[in-house]
Amino acid sequence: MSVLSTATVDPPALSTADATTYAGWFSCLAEPTRVRLLHAVAARPGGCTVGELAETLGVGQPTVSHHVRKLADVGFLVVAKDGTATRVTMNPACCSGLPHAADAVMGLLDARPCCPTDLPPDVRVRAMSDADLVAVRDIYAQGIDSGNATFETEVPDTEALQSKWLPEHRWVAELDGAVVGWAAASPTSTRAVYAGVAETSVYVAESARGRGVGRSLIYTQVTEADNGGLWTLQTTIFPENKASLALHHSAGFRTVGIRERIARHHGTWRDTVLLERRRAQD
């Protein structure tokens, strides 16, 4: 098992343009009611009305409307009419943009971790076999049904799944002898120059979420990728999937950017967050 270097590296200088943008964001949040309001909206994936926010926060509607406008002006919130009411939702890009800004200001972008360290002792990760593909497909179907895991709307057959993944980079996680999660890597290109670049996926069964299965899988995925000749891993995640974003950041992935309205999903344009992880320099 290889461990990425922990040597201190000076982070790049923060540009004036980024500093100006981040200062505007932080200035907008320099008001406790706005922080509470932003948290209240973020806690409701479907959004809420101004009236519901006023009731939740115990603040008058005119005050809520004023703060909502300020937060919408800098891009944290999206405001739309819903009949006679005003509905407020999170700007999905905020879920990644704001943490990225904090990391940039604190100089943490070049101090990414190798991988999670708090692995549960009862989760076993092993190489995926063809016999696991039915269970893997069932777990994939659960992810599709969640609406925030993939653009896929139909479950591929086992042959299609098997053919798309690199044979040496597909894994399953077991709890009590049952397959409860999987991780796999697919080549991003047939060109030889990109032979070490792969697109990754991690899925956990609904019944096993919150038990560290994802951490165990991504630990194996990234360490074996480092050992197995893959120098860059990349993945795309819906901004609403905060758990997956946090998991990948814990494994050394960095946010490259937001791909706005990249494709339709059930008739709705969706954004994705593009993340990548680079193996330590040889």
N, C-alpha and C positions, 0 to 999 in steps of 0.2 A: 504494500500500500504506500502510495506517495503522499506527501503533505506539501501543500503550497508554501512557498517562502513567506515568512512573516517579517522580513526586513522592512524597515521604515522607508517609504518612498514619498518624496514631497509631492503633494497634489498640484495639479495645474492651477495657474492663477485664474481667479474668477474674472470674467470679462465685465466691462462696464455695462454692457447691454443686459447681461444676466443679472448683475447686481441691482440695476434699476428695476427690472421686472420683479425680482424677489422682494425688494424693499417695498414696492407697491402692495404685494401680497401681504407681507408682514404688517405693514401699516394699517391695512384694512382690518386685520385681525387683532389690532391693539385696542380692542373694546370687548369686554367680557360677554356682553349680550350677543355679539356677532359670533363669538366662539361657541357659545351655547346653541345658538340658532343653527350654525353650520353642522354641529354634532347632531342636533335633532333631525335635520334633513338627511344626513348621511346614514342615520340609524333606520331610515324608512326607504328601502330600495325603490318603492313605487312613488315616492314623493308625497307631498301633503299640501294642503291649502294654507293660505295665510291665516285663516281663522283657526285651523288646527294647531298651527305653530303658536299663535297667541295663547291658546288654551294650555298647551304643553308648557310654555315658558312662564305663564302668568304675567304676560306683558300685553299692553293694548295693541290692537291691530294697526293703528297708524305708526306706532314705533316699530313693529315687526316689518311693516311695508318699507319703512325707511331703511332699515338694516338689510333687508332682502335686496333692495336696489343697489346698495353699496357692494354687497357680495356678488351680485350679478355683474356689476360693472367691471370687476377685475377677473371675472370668469369662473368663480367658484360655484355659482348657482345658475340654473336655467329657469326662466320664468315664462309661463304660458297661460293663456286663458282657458278655463275649463267651465264652460257655461258662464255663469255670473261670478264664479269664484276665480281666484288666481292660484294656480298650482305651481309649486316650487319643487324642483328636483336637483340632484347633484349633477354638476358637469363631470362626466366620467373621467376626463383627463386630470381632474383635480386629485383623484385618488392616487395617481402616480406622480403628478407634477409637484405637489406640495411636499411629499417626503423627499423627492429628488432635490428640491430646492434646499431643504434643511441639510441633507447630506452634503450638498455642494458647499454651502456656507461653512459647515463644520469641518470641511476637508476630509470627508470620509469616503469619497468615491474611489480612492485608490487603496483603501484599506478593507477590501471585501474579504469575507470569510472564505475558507476552503469549502466548508460543508457543515451541516448541523452536527452538534456534538452530543445533544441530549437524546440519544437513541433508546427506545424502549427495549427492555431485555426479552420481551415475549414475542417480538416480531422477527420472523426469519425471512431473509431475502435470498433468493436463489435464481439461477438461470431459468428462463422460461423454456418449457418444452412444448411440443405440439399438443400434448395431452392437456395442457392448460388453456388452450385457445378458446374452448367453449366458455369457461369461467371468465376469461379475459374479455370475451365479447359481451357477456352479460354485464360486467362492470362498466364497459364502454357504453352500453345502452343506458345505464343509469346516469352517466355523465351527459349523454345527449338529452335525456329527459329533463335534466336540471335547467337547460336553457342557457347556461353560462360557462360551458366547458369547451364547446366546439361549434364550428359552423355546420358540421354534419347534422343532417336531420333523419338519416336512416342508418341503421347499423350495418357496416360492411360484413360480408361473410368471412369465415375464418381464413379462407385461402387468400383473400385480398389483404387481410391484416398481416398474415405471415409473409407475404411477398414484399410489403413496403418497408419492413424493418431490417436493420443490420443484424444478422444472426448473433453476433458476439455482444450485442448491446440491447438485449431485451431481458427483462427481469420480472419476477412475481414476488409478492410478499404474502406470507402465510401467518395466520393466527390460529392456534389450536388445529393445525393441519389443513385448514381451509384457505384457498386463495382469496385474498381480500383486497388486492391492489396489484397494479402493474406499472412498469415504466419501460419505455422503448425509445430508440433513436432511429431516425430515417436519414438517408443521405439527402443533402440539399441540392446536389448537382451531380451529373455524370462526368463532368470535366475533372481531369486528374488533379488540377491545381486546388480543387475544393475537396479533395478526398478526406481531409480531416475536419470537415465542417458538417455538423448533423443537426437536424431538427428533433427536439425531444418532446415527450409526452409523459405525464404522470397522472394516473387515475386511481381513486380509492373507492371501494364499495361503501354505499351509504351506511351500512351496518357497522363499519369499522372506522368511521371518521372521528377524529379527536383522540385517537389512540397512538399517534406517532407513526402510522403506516407511511404517510407521505414523506416524513423525514427519513425514515429508514430506506425507502426506495430511492430518493434523490441522492442520499449519501452514496449508495452503491453506484447509482448512475454516473455521478460526476467523478468519483474516484476511479472507477473502472474505465471511464472515458479517458482520463488522464493517463492511465497505464496502457490503454489500448490504442493509442495513436490518434485520438481525436483532439484537436487543439482548440476548436471553438464549438460550443453548443449554443443553439438559439431556440427560442420558443416564442409563441404569441399567445397572449392571455387577454380575455375580456377585462376591461378596467373594473367591472363590477365584482370580479372574482378575487376579492381581497386576500382570501386565504392562500390561493395559489401564488399570488404576487409575493406575499410574505415568505412563503416556502422557498421560492426561487431566489429571493434576495438572501435568505439564510445560507444558500448554497453557492454564493459568490456571483450570481447573475446580476447584471446591472441593467437599468432601464435605458434603452437606446432612444426610444421616443414613442409617441402616440401616432398610430396610423389611423387618421380620421376617416370615418365613413368608408372603410376599406371594402366592405361587402354587405349584402343584405342577408338577414337571418329572420326567417318567418315574415318576410315582407318589410322588415325594418332595417335601416342602415345602422351598422354597428361599428364602433371603434375597437381597435386592439392595441395592446401594449406590446412592443417588441423588446425582448430582453435577450442578452447574450452573456456567455461566460467564456473567458479566455483562459486556457491552461497557463500556468506559470511559465516564464521564459526558460527554455532549455539551457 
